[in-house]
Amino acid sequence: MKAVIWDLDGTLIDTPRVIVETAAQVLRELGRANIDAEAIRAGIGLPLPVALGELLDLPPDHALVAEAVERYRVRWRAVVNPQIQMLVFPGVIEGVQALQARGVRQAVATGKAQSGADTNVDMAGLRPYMEVVAGYDRVLRPKPAPDLALLVLGELGLKPDDAVVVGDTTHDLWMARGAGVRCISVTYGAMEEATLRSAGPTWIARSFAEVMRILLDLANLEGP
């Protein structure tokens, strides 16, 4: 294993709850207070126009979806960004430091737009460890299509067999499988274990510590 491609929300940063809260507030403002929290949670990891469009039962390019996206982003910048450093999962900084010291290369592939991805990676203190940060708008087909993982692999100059994707949703898993990359699905993020297992991950991890055990074992077995 030469590289780890990390998802961001729900994998490195504990944001699923605030994603649901932010989306629910926006939907209430637009007169859609009856949308279930689990429906919001199911869209975590998808591009925001896609996720909000599905919740509003409208195409991603509809004017009301654009308004919802803008309201969401304004609220996120004002309310959530100041909390990002505190929302980093325990052990994450130490974990990415350990992988870097072991010679494992690291990247982020996220359903966030590039600007939001860059901001949150910086605020979380992850920038020194990530060679590539890729948001959904850098590719034509975002998660669950394989394009984002393939973009990262191309920028790292690596083959699919060289990397492992770590993510908390089936969108991450389908991206990884489509790209021919092994995947660790984590159960502490947006989706429950049964949902993740239905998509056939290579490994399941129930804590970040377990993620690190798998990755360091692979690094020791396969070399960076």
C-alpha positions as a Markdown table, in Angstrom:
| # | Residue | x | y | z |
|---|---|---|---|---|
| 1 | Met | 0.0 | 0.0 | 0.0 |
| 2 | Lys | 1.5 | 3.3 | -1.1 |
| 3 | Ala | -1.4 | 5.7 | -0.5 |
| 4 | Val | -4.6 | 6.4 | 1.4 |
| 5 | Ile | -7.4 | 8.3 | -0.1 |
| 6 | Trp | -9.5 | 9.7 | 2.7 |
| 7 | Asp | -13.1 | 10.9 | 2.6 |
| 8 | Leu | -13.6 | 14.0 | 4.8 |
| 9 | Asp | -17.0 | 14.3 | 6.4 |
| 10 | Gly | -17.8 | 11.5 | 8.7 |
| 11 | Thr | -14.4 | 9.9 | 8.2 |
| 12 | Leu | -11.8 | 12.4 | 9.4 |
| 13 | Ile | -14.2 | 15.1 | 10.7 |
| 14 | Asp | -17.3 | 14.5 | 12.8 |
| 15 | Thr | -19.7 | 16.5 | 10.7 |
| 16 | Pro | -22.7 | 14.2 | 9.9 |
| 17 | Arg | -24.8 | 15.7 | 12.8 |
| 18 | Val | -24.1 | 19.3 | 11.7 |
| 19 | Ile | -24.7 | 18.4 | 8.1 |
| 20 | Val | -28.1 | 17.1 | 9.0 |
| 21 | Glu | -28.8 | 20.1 | 11.2 |
| 22 | Thr | -27.7 | 22.6 | 8.6 |
| 23 | Ala | -29.7 | 21.0 | 5.8 |
| 24 | Ala | -32.8 | 20.7 | 8.0 |
| 25 | Gln | -32.6 | 24.4 | 8.9 |
| 26 | Val | -32.3 | 25.3 | 5.2 |
| 27 | Leu | -35.2 | 23.1 | 4.3 |
| 28 | Arg | -37.4 | 24.6 | 7.0 |
| 29 | Glu | -36.6 | 28.1 | 5.7 |
| 30 | Leu | -37.8 | 26.9 | 2.3 |
| 31 | Gly | -41.1 | 25.5 | 3.7 |
| 32 | Arg | -40.0 | 21.8 | 3.7 |
| 33 | Ala | -40.0 | 21.0 | 7.4 |
| 34 | Asn | -41.3 | 17.5 | 7.0 |
| 35 | Ile | -38.2 | 15.9 | 5.5 |
| 36 | Asp | -36.8 | 13.1 | 7.7 |
| 37 | Ala | -33.3 | 13.4 | 9.2 |
| 38 | Glu | -32.4 | 9.9 | 7.8 |
| 39 | Ala | -33.2 | 11.1 | 4.3 |
| 40 | Ile | -30.7 | 13.9 | 4.8 |
| 41 | Arg | -28.1 | 11.6 | 6.2 |
| 42 | Ala | -28.4 | 9.3 | 3.2 |
| 43 | Gly | -27.2 | 12.1 | 0.9 |
| 44 | Ile | -24.0 | 12.8 | 2.9 |
| 45 | Gly | -21.1 | 12.4 | 0.6 |
| 46 | Leu | -23.0 | 13.4 | -2.6 |
| 47 | Pro | -22.4 | 16.9 | -4.1 |
| 48 | Leu | -24.6 | 19.4 | -2.3 |
| 49 | Pro | -26.8 | 20.3 | -5.4 |
| 50 | Val | -27.5 | 16.6 | -5.9 |
| 51 | Ala | -28.3 | 15.9 | -2.2 |
| 52 | Leu | -30.5 | 18.9 | -1.7 |
| 53 | Gly | -32.1 | 18.4 | -5.1 |
| 54 | Glu | -33.1 | 14.9 | -4.1 |
| 55 | Leu | -34.5 | 16.1 | -0.9 |
| 56 | Leu | -36.5 | 18.8 | -2.7 |
| 57 | Asp | -37.5 | 16.4 | -5.4 |
| 58 | Leu | -36.0 | 18.8 | -8.0 |
| 59 | Pro | -33.1 | 18.6 | -10.5 |
| 60 | Pro | -29.8 | 19.8 | -9.3 |
| 61 | Asp | -29.9 | 22.8 | -11.6 |
| 62 | His | -33.3 | 24.1 | -10.4 |
| 63 | Ala | -33.4 | 27.7 | -9.1 |
| 64 | Leu | -34.8 | 26.5 | -5.8 |
| 65 | Val | -32.0 | 24.0 | -5.4 |
| 66 | Ala | -29.5 | 26.8 | -6.1 |
| 67 | Glu | -31.0 | 28.9 | -3.4 |
| 68 | Ala | -30.9 | 26.0 | -1.0 |
| 69 | Val | -27.2 | 25.4 | -1.8 |
| 70 | Glu | -26.4 | 29.1 | -1.2 |
| 71 | Arg | -28.3 | 29.2 | 2.1 |
| 72 | Tyr | -26.6 | 26.0 | 3.2 |
| 73 | Arg | -23.1 | 27.3 | 2.4 |
| 74 | Val | -23.7 | 30.7 | 4.1 |
| 75 | Arg | -24.8 | 28.9 | 7.2 |
| 76 | Trp | -21.9 | 26.4 | 7.1 |
| 77 | Arg | -19.4 | 29.2 | 6.8 |
| 78 | Ala | -20.9 | 31.1 | 9.7 |
| 79 | Val | -21.8 | 28.3 | 12.1 |
| 80 | Val | -19.8 | 25.2 | 11.3 |
| 81 | Asn | -16.4 | 26.4 | 10.0 |
| 82 | Pro | -15.5 | 27.9 | 13.3 |
| 83 | Gln | -16.0 | 24.5 | 14.9 |
| 84 | Ile | -14.1 | 22.4 | 12.4 |
| 85 | Gln | -10.9 | 22.0 | 14.4 |
| 86 | Met | -12.9 | 20.8 | 17.4 |
| 87 | Leu | -14.8 | 18.3 | 15.2 |
| 88 | Val | -11.8 | 16.4 | 14.0 |
| 89 | Phe | -12.2 | 12.8 | 15.3 |
| 90 | Pro | -9.9 | 11.8 | 18.2 |
| 91 | Gly | -6.7 | 10.2 | 16.9 |
| 92 | Val | -6.9 | 11.5 | 13.4 |
| 93 | Ile | -4.0 | 14.0 | 13.5 |
| 94 | Glu | -1.8 | 11.4 | 15.2 |
| 95 | Gly | -2.9 | 8.8 | 12.7 |
| 96 | Val | -2.1 | 10.8 | 9.6 |
| 97 | Gln | 1.2 | 11.8 | 11.1 |
| 98 | Ala | 2.0 | 8.1 | 11.7 |
| 99 | Leu | 1.2 | 7.2 | 8.1 |
| 100 | Gln | 3.3 | 10.1 | 6.8 |
| 101 | Ala | 6.2 | 9.0 | 8.9 |
| 102 | Arg | 5.8 | 5.5 | 7.5 |
| 103 | Gly | 6.1 | 6.9 | 4.0 |
| 104 | Val | 2.4 | 6.4 | 3.0 |
| 105 | Arg | 1.1 | 9.1 | 0.8 |
| 106 | Gln | -2.3 | 10.7 | 1.6 |
| 107 | Ala | -5.1 | 12.5 | -0.2 |
| 108 | Val | -8.6 | 13.7 | 0.3 |
| 109 | Ala | -11.5 | 12.9 | -2.1 |
| 110 | Thr | -14.7 | 14.5 | -0.9 |
| 111 | Gly | -18.2 | 15.3 | -1.9 |
| 112 | Lys | -17.6 | 19.0 | -1.0 |
| 113 | Ala | -16.9 | 21.6 | -3.6 |
| 114 | Gln | -13.2 | 22.3 | -4.0 |
| 115 | Ser | -13.4 | 25.6 | -2.1 |
| 116 | Gly | -15.1 | 24.1 | 0.8 |
| 117 | Ala | -12.8 | 21.1 | 0.8 |
| 118 | Asp | -9.7 | 23.3 | 0.9 |
| 119 | Thr | -11.1 | 25.4 | 3.7 |
| 120 | Asn | -12.1 | 22.5 | 5.9 |
| 121 | Val | -8.8 | 20.6 | 5.3 |
| 122 | Asp | -6.9 | 23.8 | 6.3 |
| 123 | Met | -9.1 | 24.5 | 9.4 |
| 124 | Ala | -8.8 | 20.8 | 10.5 |
| 125 | Gly | -5.0 | 21.0 | 10.5 |
| 126 | Leu | -4.8 | 18.3 | 7.8 |
| 127 | Arg | -3.1 | 20.2 | 5.0 |
| 128 | Pro | 0.5 | 19.2 | 5.9 |
| 129 | Tyr | -0.3 | 15.5 | 5.4 |
| 130 | Met | -2.4 | 15.6 | 2.2 |
| 131 | Glu | -0.6 | 15.7 | -1.2 |
| 132 | Val | -3.9 | 16.1 | -3.0 |
| 133 | Val | -7.3 | 17.6 | -2.0 |
| 134 | Ala | -10.0 | 16.9 | -4.5 |
| 135 | Gly | -13.5 | 18.3 | -4.4 |
| 136 | Tyr | -16.4 | 17.0 | -6.4 |
| 137 | Asp | -16.3 | 19.9 | -8.9 |
| 138 | Arg | -12.9 | 18.8 | -10.2 |
| 139 | Val | -14.5 | 15.9 | -12.2 |
| 140 | Leu | -17.5 | 15.5 | -14.5 |
| 141 | Arg | -18.9 | 12.6 | -12.5 |
| 142 | Pro | -18.6 | 12.9 | -8.7 |
| 143 | Lys | -19.1 | 10.1 | -6.2 |
| 144 | Pro | -20.3 | 7.4 | -6.5 |
| 145 | Ala | -18.6 | 7.4 | -9.9 |
| 146 | Pro | -15.0 | 6.4 | -9.9 |
| 147 | Asp | -13.7 | 9.7 | -11.4 |
| 148 | Leu | -12.6 | 11.4 | -8.2 |
| 149 | Ala | -10.5 | 8.4 | -7.0 |
| 150 | Leu | -9.0 | 8.1 | -10.5 |
| 151 | Leu | -8.1 | 11.8 | -10.5 |
| 152 | Val | -6.3 | 11.5 | -7.2 |
| 153 | Leu | -4.5 | 8.4 | -8.4 |
| 154 | Gly | -3.4 | 10.2 | -11.5 |
| 155 | Glu | -2.1 | 13.2 | -9.6 |
| 156 | Leu | -0.2 | 10.9 | -7.2 |
| 157 | Gly | 1.1 | 8.8 | -10.2 |
| 158 | Leu | -0.1 | 5.6 | -8.7 |
| 159 | Lys | -2.1 | 2.5 | -9.8 |
| 160 | Pro | -5.4 | 1.4 | -8.2 |
| 161 | Asp | -3.7 | -1.5 | -6.4 |
| 162 | Asp | -1.4 | 1.0 | -4.7 |
| 163 | Ala | -4.1 | 2.7 | -2.7 |
| 164 | Val | -6.9 | 2.2 | -0.2 |
| 165 | Val | -10.0 | 4.5 | 0.1 |
| 166 | Val | -11.4 | 5.2 | 3.6 |
| 167 | Gly | -15.0 | 6.4 | 3.8 |
| 168 | Asp | -18.2 | 6.3 | 5.8 |
| 169 | Thr | -20.8 | 6.0 | 3.0 |
| 170 | Thr | -21.7 | 3.6 | 0.2 |
| 171 | His | -20.9 | 6.5 | -2.2 |
| 172 | Asp | -17.2 | 6.2 | -1.1 |
| 173 | Leu | -17.4 | 2.4 | -1.6 |
| 174 | Trp | -18.9 | 2.5 | -5.1 |
| 175 | Met | -16.3 | 5.2 | -6.1 |
| 176 | Ala | -13.5 | 2.9 | -4.8 |
| 177 | Arg | -14.9 | -0.2 | -6.4 |
| 178 | Gly | -15.4 | 1.5 | -9.7 |
| 179 | Ala | -11.8 | 2.7 | -9.7 |
| 180 | Gly | -10.5 | -0.8 | -8.7 |
| 181 | Val | -9.3 | 0.5 | -5.3 |
| 182 | Arg | -9.7 | -1.4 | -2.0 |
| 183 | Cys | -11.9 | 0.3 | 0.6 |
| 184 | Ile | -12.3 | 0.6 | 4.4 |
| 185 | Ser | -15.8 | 1.5 | 5.3 |
| 186 | Val | -16.2 | 3.1 | 8.8 |
| 187 | Thr | -19.3 | 2.7 | 10.9 |
| 188 | Tyr | -18.8 | 5.7 | 13.1 |
| 189 | Gly | -19.9 | 8.3 | 10.4 |
| 190 | Ala | -23.1 | 8.8 | 8.3 |
| 191 | Met | -24.2 | 5.3 | 7.5 |
| 192 | Glu | -24.9 | 2.2 | 9.6 |
| 193 | Glu | -22.9 | -1.0 | 9.3 |
| 194 | Ala | -25.7 | -3.0 | 7.7 |
| 195 | Thr | -26.0 | -0.4 | 4.9 |
| 196 | Leu | -22.2 | -0.4 | 4.3 |
| 197 | Arg | -22.0 | -4.2 | 4.3 |
| 198 | Ser | -24.7 | -4.3 | 1.6 |
| 199 | Ala | -22.2 | -2.7 | -0.8 |
| 200 | Gly | -19.4 | -5.1 | 0.0 |
| 201 | Pro | -16.5 | -3.1 | 1.4 |
| 202 | Thr | -13.0 | -4.8 | 1.6 |
| 203 | Trp | -12.9 | -4.0 | 5.3 |
| 204 | Ile | -15.2 | -2.6 | 8.0 |
| 205 | Ala | -13.8 | -0.5 | 10.8 |
| 206 | Arg | -15.8 | 0.5 | 13.9 |
| 207 | Ser | -13.4 | 3.1 | 15.1 |
| 208 | Phe | -10.6 | 5.3 | 13.8 |
| 209 | Ala | -8.2 | 3.3 | 15.9 |
| 210 | Glu | -9.3 | 0.2 | 13.9 |
| 211 | Val | -8.8 | 2.1 | 10.6 |
| 212 | Met | -5.2 | 2.8 | 11.7 |
| 213 | Arg | -4.6 | -0.8 | 12.6 |
| 214 | Ile | -5.7 | -2.0 | 9.1 |
| 215 | Leu | -3.7 | 0.7 | 7.3 |
| 216 | Leu | -0.5 | 0.2 | 9.3 |
| 217 | Asp | -0.8 | -3.6 | 8.9 |
| 218 | Leu | -1.1 | -3.1 | 5.2 |
| 219 | Ala | 1.9 | -0.7 | 5.1 |
| 220 | Asn | 4.0 | -3.2 | 7.0 |
| 221 | Leu | 2.9 | -6.1 | 4.8 |
| 222 | Glu | 3.0 | -4.4 | 1.4 |
| 223 | Gly | 5.4 | -1.6 | 2.1 |
| 224 | Pro | 4.8 | 2.1 | 1.2 |
